[in-house]
Amino acid sequence: PPVFYQRHNYSLLVLPENCDLLEIFDFVQSVFDDLLDWSSRLAYALNQDLPLENILRIGYEQFKNPLFVHDIDFNILACPYRAEGMTVWERDSYTGKDMLPIAVINDFKIDPEYISTLSTHEASMFSEQQRGYRILYVNIWNEYSQYEGRLCIDELEAAIMPSHFLLAEYLAEVIRTWLARRNVFKQEGGNTFGEFLVSVLEGQETDPVRIETALQRREWGAEHEYVCIRLGVQNRDKSVRSMSGTCNFLRAQLSGSYAMPYKEEILVVVNLAFNGGKLSNIIPHLSAIVREGLFICGVSNSFRPFTDLIYYYEQAGIALRYGRGSGQMFWTYFYDDCALQYLLHEASRILPARHLCSHKLLEIREYDEQNHTELYETLRVYLYHHQNAVRTARELYIHRSTLFYRLDRLKNLMNVNLDNARERLYLEISYLLLDGEIRAQEHTAEEKK
């Protein structure tokens, strides 16, 4: 057949010479009559504002396969008929809706074929490689050309024919009109508590009474203990549009939590009053979600009152940033674990480390270089072991008398007073600053290679 026909899913009929043309015309007319009746009943269901389930039941008559519609958050809007082998929905305990399982959503994130389907505007076929059967799908776009969901037809009970592509597009347009009339997408996007959180984070809402009222609607209290979590979202998560679906799953799995997309991340606020008052009680659930979703997250310290949310949001962001830059293979990072590194980094943004640290330590390092001694490392280890001579000598593989000799030289040559707690602390911080400077120089040199 000509390429034009193939491209547009048309059929080219080659008839034998002795066929009855009237019989063929009658057959073709019956096909048109059937489709006219089908479209008329769809129009009736649409104009009578019947449930979406009814529209899909009418749609089923043409495809003889189970079909369903999901929104951008992977919530199932309608699925009138199920067949053996179909994906089993999960019930979102937070919204009470059926949705695609989070495991399926996570699979979509790393599936190039699925990611490519998100830009199509015509009926297309999704291969059987992931689900074990083919799926005829049509993306649903709103009036602003924004992706809002999808009509899916699972090829489980009958073969999908070329003519089904055009029929699926027609049905998808009916569904889009039904959803627009019902304003479903806007209702799904309406998020009073989420807007409240944004207003607190952006400093627009500071009134304690209004904050307390908003929290009470969720049976939360301003004096409850909370924790703030920020999940870093990769480009693949944004392209799959799975952020909202992940938020629904997080809310369902973490008691007393609220999750929402915010500034290209996922923000989670957890009320620890619903978790025995302990952050440790939510970590196993959080770690599993983060690991399976290939996320990385930063976790703040627990806090109260709720009006301090903005500061602990920053804590979670600091943990997330330092976790990303650490080069470690962990999924979850805590503010407590990186707070000191953050303080050192912030201090050295204005002055280089060598201008922040103790001049005595610089003099010790210079003395070692000139005299081939090891006073710098000796002092480091001695401070690390809290001035325990036995442990220090053991780690340095020297006799205690040698250690005491070196300590005396430090005291006499550099006027180091280890009996002064503030000086000890300053020296320890100075070591961290100088170590960080050396690592930064090594990293720069490695990048130049």
N, C-alpha and C positions, 0 to 999 in steps of 0.2 A: 504493500500500500504506500501511497505517497507519504513523505515525511510530514506534511501538513496535517494529515489525518492522525498520524501516530502522536504528534505533539499535542493535539487537542482532544485526545481520547475519543475520536469519532470512529465509527465502524464502517467499513466498506463491504457491502454485500455483493457477492458474485452469485447470480442466480442461474440455474440450468435453463436451457432453452424451452423445455416443455413444462415449465412451472405455470401455475394458475395465478395470474397477476391479481385477480380480484381477491383471491384468498390471502395473498400477501398483503394487499392493501387493507383488508379487514384486520389482519393480525397487527399491522403497524398502527392502525387506528385504535385497536384495543389497548396497545401499549400507551398511546397518548391519552386515551380515556382514563386508564389506570393512574397515570401520573397526574392528570388533571384532578382526578378525585382525591389523590394523595395531597396535592398542594392545596386543594380547597379545604380539606379537613385540617391541615396545618394552619391555614389562614383563620378558620373558624376558632380553633383552640387559642390562637394568638389574640384574636379580637374579643373573645369571651374571657380572656385573662385566666385561662385554665392553668393548673400547675405545670411546671416544666416537665415533670414526670409524664404527664399526658402527651406532651409534644414528642418526647423521646419514644413513647410507645407507638405513636403514629409513624415515627421515623424507622422504627424496627421493622415495620412491614416490608420495606424496600431492601433492607440489608440482611435480614434474617440472622443477625449477629448481635450480641450484647453491645450496648453503647452507653456512654456516660459523658458527663460534662464536669470539668473541674475548673476552679478559678485560679488566679495567679499564686495563691497560697497553697495550692494542691488540695483544697477542701472540695469534697464531692458535692456538687450542686444538685445532681440528679443522676440516678442509675436505676431505671425501672425493672431491669431484668439482669440476673446474674447467670453465668454458665460455669460449668466445671473447668478449672484451669485458670480462671481469672485471678488477678491480684486481689488479695484479701485486704479490705480497708482496715485502718486503725481508727478507733474512736478517740477523738481529742477530748480528754476529760475537762479541759478548760472551756472550750467552745461548745462541746456536746455534738460536734459534727464529725462525720466520717471524713477521712483524709487518706491520701497515699501514705504508705508506711515510710517512716524516716529513712529506713535502709534503702528503699527505692530512690528517694530523693538524693541520698548520698551517692548512689550509683550514677544518677544523672549528672552530678557535678563533674565527673571525670570521664563521661562518655562523649567523645567528639561528635558522634552521630546525633545524640539528643541535643547537644548544644547548637548544632547546625539547624535543627528543626525550629528553633525559636524565632527565626527571621522569615519564615515562609508565609505567604499570603494566599496560597492555594492549597487544595487538598493534596496530601502527600502520604507516602507510605513509610512507616517506621519498621525497620527490619525485625526479624525474630531473634536476633542474636542475644538481646538482653532479657526479654520476657518469655521467649520460647514460642511466640506466635507473632504474626504481623499485626500492625495496628494502622488502620486508615485514620488520619487525623486532619483536623482543620483548626488552625489557630483563630481565636476570636479577638478582633481588634476593635477598640472603641472609636468614637468619632474623632479623637485626637491622634489616631494611629498608634495607640499604646496597647501593648499586649495585655490581655485581661484573663485569658484562660484558653480552654481547648475542648473541642468535641473529639472523642475517641471512639472508634468502632473496632472492636477486637475480632479478628478473624479466627473464630473458634468453632463455629457451627456450619458455616457456608463459605464458599470461596468468594473473595471480593473481586468484583468484575470491573472492567474499565469504566462502565457507565456509572458506577457507584461514586466515582470521584466528583462528577458534576452534581449528583444528588446530595453528596455530603456537604458540598459548598452551599447548596440551596438550603439545606437543613441548618447549617451553621449560621446563615444569615437570619433565618427565622429565630434561632436561639439568641443571637445578638440583639435583635429587636426586642424580644421578650425580656432579656436582662436589662436593656436600657430603659424600658418602660417601668420595670420594677425598681430601677435604680439600685440593683443588687451590688454592683461593684462599689458604688459610693458608700452604701451601707456597710459593706465589708471593710472599707477603709476608714470609716468613722471610728474614732479611738479617743474617747474622752479622757481616760486615765493616762494614755500615752501623751496626749497634748498637755495634760497637767504636769507630767514629768519633765517634758521639754521646757515648760514655763519655769519650773524650779531650776533646772540646769542652766538656763539662759538668764536667770536673775529677774525674770518678769513677774514671778510670783514669790513674794517674801512674807506675806501676811500670815502669821502663825495660825489664826483662826480658820482662814480659808484652807490652809494646808491640812489642818487637823480634820476639817470636814471632808475633804477629798479622800483622806486616808480612811476615815471611818466608813465610807461607802464600801470599802474592800475589807472591812473589819480589821484594819491596821491601825496602829496608834503612833503618834509622833514620838513617843518615848520607847517604843519597841526598838530592839537592836536589829540593824540591817547590815547587809554587805552589798557592795557594788561590783559587778563583773562586766568586763568588756571583751567581746569575742572579735578577734581580727577576721575579717572576711576577705577572701581572695577574689580575684576577678572572675574565676569560674563560678563562684557562688552568686555573684551579681548577675552574670549572664544567664544563669539557670533560673533566676528569679526565685530562689528557694529560701531567701532570708526570712520571709514571713512564715513560711511553712516550718522552718527551724524554730522560730520564735514560739509558734503554737506548741511544738513538741517540748521545748524547754519549759514552758509554763505548765505543761501536763506532767512533766517528770520531776520538777523541783517544787516541792510544797511551798506555798506562800510566796510565790515568785511572780514577777511580771517581766516579760521580755519583749523587745521591740527593735526594729531597725532604727539606727540613729547615726547620722554622719558617717555613712559607709562602714559601720560596724554594727554589731548586735549588742545592745545594752540590756543587762539583766539586773534587776533589783530584787533581792531576796530578803524577806522578813524572817529573821532567825527565830522569832517566837513560835513559828509553825514547824521548827526543826530542832526542838529541844534547846534552843538558845545557843547552839554551838555551830560554828562554821564547819567543823570537822564532819558534821552529820550530812552535809550536802556535797562534800568533795567527791566521794565515790560516784555519785550519780552524775555530777558535773564532768568528772574526768572521762567517764564512759561516753557521754554525749560529744565532748570535745574531740576525743580520740577517733570515734567512729565518723564524725563529720569532717575530720582533717582540719579542725580549727586550731588556733592558738589563743589562749585567753589570759588576761590579767585580772587579778583579784585584789580588791582593797582590803584593808583591815575592817573589822566590824565596827559599827559606829551608831551613835545616837546623840542628839535627836535627829529626826529626818531632815530638818532644815539644813544640816551639814552635808547633804547629798552631793552638792557641787564639788566639795573638797575631796570626797572619797571617789567620785567619778574621776578626778584627776589622778588620785592614787592608782586606781585600776589602769588608767592610761599609761602611767609611768611603768608599772609592772609589765604591761603589754609591750611597750617599746623596748624596754631592756631585755625582755624575754626574746623578742625578735632579733635583737642585736647580739645576743649572748653566744650564738652558734651552738647552743646545747640542744639536745633532742628531747625536750620536754614539751608537754602540751599546755601545762598550767603553770603560771608564774605568780608569785605573791609579792605584794608591795614590801612586806617586811624583809624579804630576801634581797631586795635590790635598793632599799632606801639609802643605805650608806653609799652605794655606788652613785646613786642619783645626787646625793649631797656633794660628793667629791666632784662629779661632773659639772654641777651648777657652779661650784666655787671656781673651777678652773676655766670657766667660760670667759672670765674677765682677766684673770692673771694665770699665766702658765704655771704648771705644777712646781717648777723649781723656784718660782717667786712666791709661792704660797707656803712651801714647806719650811721646816726648821733649818736655819742657816748652819746649825751645828751638824746636822746630818749631811749637808753638802760638804762641809769641811772634813767630816770623817771619810766620806767617799773619795775626796781629793787626796787626803792623807794616805789612804790605802793604795791609790794608784801610784803615788810617788814613792812609797816605802815598801810596797809589796806585802802589806799586812792584810788582815781579815777582820778589822774592827767593825766595819759596816754590817757584814753578815752576822757577826757575833752578837751585836746589839739587837739585830732583828729577831734572831732566834730566842734570845734572852727575854725580850719583851713578849714574844709569842707564847712562851711558856710561863708567863706571869712571874718572871724573876726566879724561877726554880732552877737552881744551879745544876742539880743532878740530871734533870731532863735535857737541859741545854747542852751540858758537856757530852751527854750520850749522843745527841743528834749531830753534834759537830765533830764527834770522834776525837775529843781532846780530854786531857786530864783536868780535874776541877781547879787545880792550882794554876793551870794555863788560863782557864776561864777567868779566875779572879785577877790574874795579872793583866789580862786585856781590859777588864772592867775598870781597874785602877788607872790604866792609861787613858781610857775614855774620860774618866773623871778629871784627871790631872791635865790632859792635853786640851780637851774640848769643853771642860767645865759642865759635863753632863751630870745632872742631879736626878738620879732615878728614885730618890725618896719623895720627889714632888709629883703628885698624881697628875696635875695638869700638864707638866712637862712630859710625863710618860705618854699621856693621851696624844699630845701634839706630835711626839715622835712617831707614834703608831700611825696617826693620820698621814704624816709626812711620807712614811714608807709606802702607804697605799697610793698617795698622789704620784710619787716618783715611779712606782711600778706601773701605774696606769699610763704615764707618759711614755715609758719604755715600750709598752705593748702597742700604743698608738704609732710610735715611730716604726716598729717592726711591721705593723700592718700596712703602713704607707709604703715602706720599702718593698714589701711583698707584692702590693698592687702594681708598683712600677715595673716589676719584672714581667 
